[in-house]
Amino acid sequence: MFGIKVGKKGAILLPALFGLVLLIFAFIPIAGAQQDPNGGTTLLNNPSAPVDYVFVLIAGSLVFFMQAGFAMVEAGFLRVKNMVNLMAKNYIDFCIATITFFVVGYALMMGPDVGGIIGAGSPFLRGSYDVGTYLKFFWMLVFAGTSATIVAGAVAERIKFKAYLIYTVILSVLIYPIYGHWVWGGGWLSKLPFGAGAVDFAGSGVVHAIGGFVGLAGAVVLGPRFGKIKKGKPQAIPGHALTLATLGAFILWFGWYGFNCGSTYSAHELRIAIIAVNTTLAAATGALTGLLISKWRTGKWDVGLMINGSLAGLVAITAPCAWVEGWAAVLIGMIGGTIMYVSVRFLDMRGIDDPVGAVAVHGFNGIWGLISVGIFADGTYGVTGLLYGNGVQLIAQLTSAVVVFAWAFGMGLLLFKVMNRWFGIRVSPEIELQGLDVLEHGGEAYPEFVQKE
């Protein structure tokens, strides 16, 4: 890997080699393989399965559509000269996540547990030609894609495209699946010895904190954009279209109903009504909190803080959405909006440039979402928080919060530092000032309307 340069022939030969390996795996028989590719046995055992399958597939499709939401939010907060680069990253990261998660990521995440640390499934879903396994793979895949695309905003406008491609591979095959196994795959966090395993209903930690803190690591290694810090003080670098950012926030909010309600994994689970309301309440109160804080601090009604406030509330409610009452969802959203604002200021004052607020929204509020379960969980599905008499669950949630930060930020820092030492992950000053679109991708997003600087 290190020191190896892939030329034009290599760019053709490597995909061909991958295809050959896949073909070989396809014809290797596996003893005792689970096989129900037509779903006949599944239907016989559970006649109501089709309803649940359609429910999960629709919910998963909503989660996939969130890729468009992320692209639009980030586009609105960034400058015109980097739009092609941003769209390329948001599109290709899901494509890479799909292939790499299929090859090995899912096996490490959801395969049979080994020592509480890792799953030991078969690569390429071998031995699992079964409708149930494929459904679960699809569901976990759209979550993996979401986690991967969060980082795009945190490292925007200065990272080399090839560095982003490599990062996406590592997150999809290692960083996301390993922590995901610890919580969702039967790993050690779900079996903590003091009486309560860590839980995360729809992914405040597994999805959002992972993406947020890997993004923080990338922002730290890259350093701030030109013009962000002047005379030691952070400067605003306005994006080009708050209309796109607002559209993206609406898309994300819409997709979040699939994210949270779909995590019941059943259309027959009527708790989805409460989950949907909790999701809405947290988003609304988060948005209002961000807006009111901006008016208090600046005297202006800041739309950007309103948008990120709603997303912060959504991230925060993702872990506890199935286990709390509506009043708790309101508090979780309000605190989430406040954490978002404080985190943005905290990072800015330390010279850490996160152009879209991804770390504040997904990282710090992913942590808050995990902790809030241990405080507000009302006993539904056996999960009870501190306010309902169980302090043990809070200890489990705090443990998971510390672990996800250490794992995501630590692995992200290692990954970006290794790549930076290997080939340098930041574009040249000339490319950054001109914009990544032309020199990295050979074109502009708005060629007929952009004035040259």
Summary of the structure (lengths in Angstrom):
residues: 453
radius of gyration: 21.8
end to end distance: 38.9
largest distance: 70.3
contacts: 1719
relative contact order: 0.13
helix: 70%
strand: 4%
